[in-house]
Amino acid sequence: MSGGAIELADELLAIRRCVDALHHLAELAAAMPRVDDTPSPSVVCALAEVISARLRLIEKLVRGSIDPVLLMTPHNHAIGDDGGLRLGVWDSTRRKAEAERVLRSLEFERRALRRRRRR
């Protein structure tokens, strides 16, 4: 999916559904003795990790530090105009400027590490 925009409300809805599923699985696990058909703790941990990762991406997106295309998926791809908050993907000029900023930052860190190692 290149170009376009993401619908932030749809992304937040997907995250809320993950939270609801996580809550439901935790309730099931707490209410029943462990048998083969009860949720595995690894499933609960995996859902929590998905939620955490998506929220970190949204935080960076709202701050303007990542291109919205990195968060774009079929469930949040904006279609039409329903008045929701839409975040358009960066154009090539913005992508180039961000890549140059990141490279400068990495170069600065590399030089700082070299100086520390010389001491």
C-alpha atoms as an extended CHARMM CRD file, in Angstrom:
* protein
*
       119  EXT
         1         1  MET       CA              0.0000000000        0.0000000000        0.0000000000  PROA      1               0.0000000000
         2         2  SER       CA              1.8150000000        3.0900000000       -1.1580000000  PROA      2               0.0000000000
         3         3  GLY       CA              0.4090000000        6.5920000000       -1.1010000000  PROA      3               0.0000000000
         4         4  GLY       CA             -2.8730000000        7.5380000000        0.4570000000  PROA      4               0.0000000000
         5         5  ALA       CA             -3.5590000000        8.0960000000        4.1060000000  PROA      5               0.0000000000
         6         6  ILE       CA             -4.3910000000        6.1590000000        7.2210000000  PROA      6               0.0000000000
         7         7  GLU       CA             -7.5810000000        6.5700000000        9.2130000000  PROA      7               0.0000000000
         8         8  LEU       CA             -6.3830000000        6.9840000000       12.7950000000  PROA      8               0.0000000000
         9         9  ALA       CA             -9.7900000000        6.0710000000       14.2520000000  PROA      9               0.0000000000
        10        10  ASP       CA             -9.6810000000        2.6910000000       12.4710000000  PROA      10              0.0000000000
        11        11  GLU       CA             -6.2010000000        2.0140000000       13.8060000000  PROA      11              0.0000000000
        12        12  LEU       CA             -7.3050000000        2.8550000000       17.3480000000  PROA      12              0.0000000000
        13        13  LEU       CA            -10.3760000000        0.6250000000       16.9090000000  PROA      13              0.0000000000
        14        14  ALA       CA             -8.1280000000       -2.2970000000       15.9180000000  PROA      14              0.0000000000
        15        15  ILE       CA             -5.9840000000       -1.7130000000       18.9960000000  PROA      15              0.0000000000
        16        16  ARG       CA             -9.0770000000       -1.5030000000       21.2110000000  PROA      16              0.0000000000
        17        17  ARG       CA            -10.2490000000       -4.8460000000       19.8280000000  PROA      17              0.0000000000
        18        18  CYS       CA             -6.8790000000       -6.3580000000       20.7400000000  PROA      18              0.0000000000
        19        19  VAL       CA             -7.2430000000       -4.9770000000       24.2610000000  PROA      19              0.0000000000
        20        20  ASP       CA            -10.7760000000       -6.4200000000       24.4950000000  PROA      20              0.0000000000
        21        21  ALA       CA             -9.5080000000       -9.8230000000       23.3190000000  PROA      21              0.0000000000
        22        22  LEU       CA             -6.6440000000       -9.6690000000       25.7830000000  PROA      22              0.0000000000
        23        23  HSD       CA             -9.0500000000       -8.8600000000       28.6050000000  PROA      23              0.0000000000
        24        24  HSD       CA            -11.3590000000      -11.7130000000       27.6040000000  PROA      24              0.0000000000
        25        25  LEU       CA             -8.4880000000      -14.2010000000       27.4320000000  PROA      25              0.0000000000
        26        26  ALA       CA             -7.1860000000      -13.1040000000       30.8160000000  PROA      26              0.0000000000
        27        27  GLU       CA            -10.6620000000      -13.5650000000       32.3430000000  PROA      27              0.0000000000
        28        28  LEU       CA            -10.9290000000      -17.0460000000       30.8350000000  PROA      28              0.0000000000
        29        29  ALA       CA             -7.5030000000      -18.0190000000       32.0690000000  PROA      29              0.0000000000
        30        30  ALA       CA             -8.3000000000      -16.7700000000       35.5630000000  PROA      30              0.0000000000
        31        31  ALA       CA            -11.6920000000      -18.4750000000       35.7400000000  PROA      31              0.0000000000
        32        32  MET       CA            -10.7100000000      -21.9530000000       34.6100000000  PROA      32              0.0000000000
        33        33  PRO       CA             -8.1760000000      -24.5020000000       35.6340000000  PROA      33              0.0000000000
        34        34  ARG       CA             -5.5770000000      -24.9350000000       32.9100000000  PROA      34              0.0000000000
        35        35  VAL       CA             -6.7410000000      -27.4500000000       30.2870000000  PROA      35              0.0000000000
        36        36  ASP       CA             -5.9360000000      -27.7990000000       26.6030000000  PROA      36              0.0000000000
        37        37  ASP       CA             -8.6860000000      -25.4760000000       25.3300000000  PROA      37              0.0000000000
        38        38  THR       CA             -7.9720000000      -22.5120000000       27.6230000000  PROA      38              0.0000000000
        39        39  PRO       CA             -5.8740000000      -19.6260000000       26.3540000000  PROA      39              0.0000000000
        40        40  SER       CA             -2.1500000000      -20.0500000000       26.5610000000  PROA      40              0.0000000000
        41        41  PRO       CA             -0.2150000000      -17.3780000000       28.4460000000  PROA      41              0.0000000000
        42        42  SER       CA              1.8910000000      -16.9620000000       25.3020000000  PROA      42              0.0000000000
        43        43  VAL       CA             -1.2280000000      -15.8560000000       23.3800000000  PROA      43              0.0000000000
        44        44  VAL       CA             -1.9570000000      -13.2030000000       25.9910000000  PROA      44              0.0000000000
        45        45  CYS       CA              1.6780000000      -12.0400000000       25.8640000000  PROA      45              0.0000000000
        46        46  ALA       CA              1.6200000000      -11.9060000000       22.0620000000  PROA      46              0.0000000000
        47        47  LEU       CA             -1.5210000000       -9.7590000000       22.0360000000  PROA      47              0.0000000000
        48        48  ALA       CA             -0.0050000000       -7.4290000000       24.6070000000  PROA      48              0.0000000000
        49        49  GLU       CA              3.1180000000       -7.0720000000       22.4440000000  PROA      49              0.0000000000
        50        50  VAL       CA              1.0450000000       -6.2530000000       19.3340000000  PROA      50              0.0000000000
        51        51  ILE       CA             -0.8200000000       -3.5800000000       21.2740000000  PROA      51              0.0000000000
        52        52  SER       CA              2.3790000000       -2.1090000000       22.6640000000  PROA      52              0.0000000000
        53        53  ALA       CA              4.1060000000       -2.0210000000       19.2720000000  PROA      53              0.0000000000
        54        54  ARG       CA              1.1480000000       -0.3810000000       17.5180000000  PROA      54              0.0000000000
        55        55  LEU       CA              0.8230000000        2.2300000000       20.2690000000  PROA      55              0.0000000000
        56        56  ARG       CA              4.5410000000        3.0510000000       19.9820000000  PROA      56              0.0000000000
        57        57  LEU       CA              4.0870000000        3.5350000000       16.2410000000  PROA      57              0.0000000000
        58        58  ILE       CA              1.0440000000        5.7690000000       16.7620000000  PROA      58              0.0000000000
        59        59  GLU       CA              2.9860000000        7.8660000000       19.2760000000  PROA      59              0.0000000000
        60        60  LYS       CA              5.7990000000        8.3760000000       16.7560000000  PROA      60              0.0000000000
        61        61  LEU       CA              3.2560000000        9.0700000000       14.0270000000  PROA      61              0.0000000000
        62        62  VAL       CA              1.4650000000       11.7430000000       16.0310000000  PROA      62              0.0000000000
        63        63  ARG       CA              4.8260000000       13.3580000000       16.8670000000  PROA      63              0.0000000000
        64        64  GLY       CA              5.6500000000       13.4120000000       13.1560000000  PROA      64              0.0000000000
        65        65  SER       CA              8.7960000000       11.3230000000       13.5020000000  PROA      65              0.0000000000
        66        66  ILE       CA              7.7260000000        8.4770000000       11.1860000000  PROA      66              0.0000000000
        67        67  ASP       CA              6.0410000000        8.3050000000        7.8090000000  PROA      67              0.0000000000
        68        68  PRO       CA              2.3920000000        7.2070000000        8.1370000000  PROA      68              0.0000000000
        69        69  VAL       CA              3.0470000000        4.6180000000        5.4120000000  PROA      69              0.0000000000
        70        70  LEU       CA              4.8670000000        2.5420000000        8.0800000000  PROA      70              0.0000000000
        71        71  LEU       CA              1.5880000000        2.1130000000        9.9440000000  PROA      71              0.0000000000
        72        72  MET       CA             -0.6270000000        1.6110000000        6.8940000000  PROA      72              0.0000000000
        73        73  THR       CA             -2.4860000000       -1.6900000000        6.7550000000  PROA      73              0.0000000000
        74        74  PRO       CA             -5.7130000000       -2.7840000000        5.0640000000  PROA      74              0.0000000000
        75        75  HSD       CA             -7.7280000000       -2.2130000000        8.2540000000  PROA      75              0.0000000000
        76        76  ASN       CA             -6.8080000000        1.4830000000        8.5390000000  PROA      76              0.0000000000
        77        77  HSD       CA             -6.3840000000        2.5390000000        4.9030000000  PROA      77              0.0000000000
        78        78  ALA       CA             -8.4900000000        5.6890000000        4.4910000000  PROA      78              0.0000000000
        79        79  ILE       CA            -11.1370000000        5.4670000000        1.7760000000  PROA      79              0.0000000000
        80        80  GLY       CA            -13.4860000000        8.3400000000        0.9940000000  PROA      80              0.0000000000
        81        81  ASP       CA            -13.9660000000       11.2390000000        3.3670000000  PROA      81              0.0000000000
        82        82  ASP       CA            -15.9720000000       10.5980000000        6.5060000000  PROA      82              0.0000000000
        83        83  GLY       CA            -14.4840000000       13.5340000000        8.4140000000  PROA      83              0.0000000000
        84        84  GLY       CA            -12.1030000000       11.4440000000       10.5260000000  PROA      84              0.0000000000
        85        85  LEU       CA             -8.5090000000       12.3640000000       11.2860000000  PROA      85              0.0000000000
        86        86  ARG       CA             -6.3560000000       11.2980000000        8.3670000000  PROA      86              0.0000000000
        87        87  LEU       CA             -2.6140000000       11.3030000000        8.2340000000  PROA      87              0.0000000000
        88        88  GLY       CA             -1.1860000000       11.4670000000        4.7260000000  PROA      88              0.0000000000
        89        89  VAL       CA              1.9920000000        9.6500000000        3.7790000000  PROA      89              0.0000000000
        90        90  TRP       CA              5.1480000000       11.6810000000        3.3010000000  PROA      90              0.0000000000
        91        91  ASP       CA              6.2020000000       12.8100000000       -0.1330000000  PROA      91              0.0000000000
        92        92  SER       CA              9.6810000000       12.0050000000       -1.4650000000  PROA      92              0.0000000000
        93        93  THR       CA             11.0950000000       15.3590000000       -0.3070000000  PROA      93              0.0000000000
        94        94  ARG       CA             10.0040000000       14.7260000000        3.2870000000  PROA      94              0.0000000000
        95        95  ARG       CA             11.3010000000       11.1400000000        3.1900000000  PROA      95              0.0000000000
        96        96  LYS       CA             14.6830000000       12.3280000000        1.9090000000  PROA      96              0.0000000000
        97        97  ALA       CA             14.9190000000       15.0480000000        4.5720000000  PROA      97              0.0000000000
        98        98  GLU       CA             14.0790000000       12.5500000000        7.3310000000  PROA      98              0.0000000000
        99        99  ALA       CA             16.6130000000       10.0200000000        6.0130000000  PROA      99              0.0000000000
       100       100  GLU       CA             19.2980000000       12.7310000000        5.9690000000  PROA      100             0.0000000000
       101       101  ARG       CA             18.3930000000       13.7610000000        9.5360000000  PROA      101             0.0000000000
       102       102  VAL       CA             18.6640000000       10.1580000000       10.7350000000  PROA      102             0.0000000000
       103       103  LEU       CA             22.0140000000        9.7110000000        8.9680000000  PROA      103             0.0000000000
       104       104  ARG       CA             23.3940000000       12.8860000000       10.5910000000  PROA      104             0.0000000000
       105       105  SER       CA             22.2230000000       11.6570000000       13.9840000000  PROA      105             0.0000000000
       106       106  LEU       CA             23.8270000000        8.2320000000       13.4790000000  PROA      106             0.0000000000
       107       107  GLU       CA             27.0690000000        9.8220000000       12.3200000000  PROA      107             0.0000000000
       108       108  PHE       CA             27.1140000000       12.0290000000       15.4290000000  PROA      108             0.0000000000
       109       109  GLU       CA             26.5760000000        8.9700000000       17.6540000000  PROA      109             0.0000000000
       110       110  ARG       CA             29.3130000000        7.0300000000       15.8230000000  PROA      110             0.0000000000
       111       111  ARG       CA             31.8210000000        9.8470000000       16.3800000000  PROA      111             0.0000000000
       112       112  ALA       CA             30.8310000000       10.1220000000       20.0380000000  PROA      112             0.0000000000
       113       113  LEU       CA             31.3900000000        6.3750000000       20.5260000000  PROA      113             0.0000000000
       114       114  ARG       CA             34.8200000000        6.5800000000       18.9110000000  PROA      114             0.0000000000
       115       115  ARG       CA             35.8060000000        9.4470000000       21.2010000000  PROA      115             0.0000000000
       116       116  ARG       CA             34.7010000000        7.4950000000       24.2740000000  PROA      116             0.0000000000
       117       117  ARG       CA             36.6570000000        4.4150000000       23.1950000000  PROA      117             0.0000000000
       118       118  ARG       CA             39.8640000000        6.4690000000       22.7750000000  PROA      118             0.0000000000
       119       119  ARG       CA             39.7580000000        7.5750000000       26.4080000000  PROA      119             0.0000000000
